[in-house]
Amino acid sequence: MRINELLLSKEKSNKEITEEIANLLISGKIPIDDYIGELQKMKGSKKATLIESMEYATKESPGIANESCYDLIIKSLNDKEPRVKWESARVIANVAEQFPQKIEDVIERLQNNIEGSGTVVRWSIATALASIAKTNYKKKEALIELMKKNESIEEKASIKKIYISALKVIDKK
């Protein structure tokens, strides 16, 4: 079954569609290039569902995201749709370690989405920044300062907790 057919399915819930696409990506039954091609065509909730599928897939198997996929996910941080932004940040949290050469751009785009974003977007961005800080030692000091700044201006305790937990882990290293 093609990605587009799955996305248009009336017989399955959004969660079932997301999980099925993720499993097809993991198994290789949907080639990553086909996924990228479909993602480039999508907008709104369909795009968010595809990115959520990649988030599920990369949580289990981070290596399935190639550089082209990662580039597209990074660009998706600029999308107007909040769900696209938060799912993109969650994929970045799963795979950023594989692409250290792109860290500067990723950090900048994540940080550009902090102000004025909803709680889930900020939570996902905090998760991505924490993940990067725990694995990218070259950017550790800059990320510590950035996370401290974000934590100090964050109003939600759940998001503050992400930054505080990450800073504790980093301090122990």
N, C-alpha and C positions, 0 to 999 in steps of 0.2 A: 504494500500500500504506500502510495506517495505521501509526502508530508502535507501537501495541500489538501489531499483527500481526508487525511486525519483531522486537520484543522477545521474542515467544514462538516465533519461528522456530527449528525444530530443524535446518534445512538449512544454517544459516550459523553461523560462529563468532562469538563476542562481538566480536572485532575487526572482522569484516565488517559486523556490525550497526551498530556504532559509526560506522564510516566511511560506511556508506550513509545513516544518519540525518543525519550531518554534511553530506554532499553534498546531501541533500534540503533541508536548512535553507539552505545556501548558495544553492541554485538557486531557492529560494522555493516549491518544491513541497510543503514542509511549512510552512504559515504559523506564524509565531512564536507566535501566540495558541493554536494547536492544540498546539504543543510545550509551552507553559506549562501548559495544561490537563492534559496527560498527566503532566507532571512533578509536578504537585500531587497526583496520585493514587498515584504510585509510592513504593515503599519499598525499602530494601536495595540489592541488586545491580542491580536494574532502574533504580532512581533514579540510581545511580552511572553506569550505562551511558549514560543520557540526558544526564547532566551532562558526561560525557566526550565525548559527541557535540558538545555545545555548545563544549567546550574546543577540539576539532579545528576546528569551524566558525569560532569567533571568532579563532583563530590566523590563519586565512586571511582572514577577513572580519569584523573586530570590530564593524562597524556593524549586524550582524544582531541583536545583543542590545539589546532595548529596555529601558526603565526597569523595567517589570513583571518581565521576565526577570531582570534584574540583582538586583532586590529578592528574588526567590525564591532566586537563587544565594547571596546574602548570608545569608539565613535558613538555607540548607542547611549553613552552617558550624557550626550547632548540632546537626546530626544525630549520632546515636550511631555510625553506620557510618563508619569511618575513610576508606574509599574515596570516600564522598560528600564528606567534608571536603576531601580533597586535590584532587579534581577541581574542587570549587567554588573553592578557592584558585587553581587554574590558570586558570579562567575569569576570575576577578577580575584576575589578572595581565595577561590579554589586553585587558580592557575598562575597567578602573578609570579610565583617563584620560578616558573619555567621560562619567563621572558624578562630577565633582569635588564636587558638593553632598552626596555620600554618603560621602565619605572618612572622616570621623570614626567613623561606625558601622562601616565596613569595617575600619579599623585596629584598633578595639577588639575586634571579633569575631575577627579574625585572631590578635591577641595573646592572646586568651582560650584559644586552642587550642594554644599553644606548650607549656605544661607538661603533662606526662603523655601527650603524643601520640607516636605512632610516628614513625620516621625519615621516611617518605614524606610524612606530614602536615606535619612540621616543614620538610622540604625545600620543599614546595609553598607553605607560608606564607612562608618566606624569599624565595622567588621572587616572590610577590605583593607583599610589602613592598618588595623591591628595585625592582620595576617601578613601584610607586606613587612611591617616593622619586625615581626618575629623571625622572618626568613631572609631579609635583605640587610646584611650587616653594613654594607657600604652607605646605606641611607639611614641607618639606625638613629644617629644623633639628630638629623633633621626631622625625622618622623617622631621622635620623642617630643621635640619642641612643638611640632604641629598637633600631636595628640593632646599634649598638655593644654595648648591654646583652645582646641576644640572642646575638651572636657570642661574647661573653665567657663565657657560661654553656653554650654549645652544645658537646657532646662530639664530634660527628661532623665530621670535616675537610671532607667534601663540602658540608655545610650552612654551616660557617664560611666556606668559599670563596665562597659566594653573597653573603654579607654583605660580605666584604672586597672582592670585585669591584665590588659596587654602590657601596660607599663610595669606592673609587678613582675611579669614573666621576663621582660626584657632586662630589668634591673638585676635579675638573678643570673643572667648570662655573662 
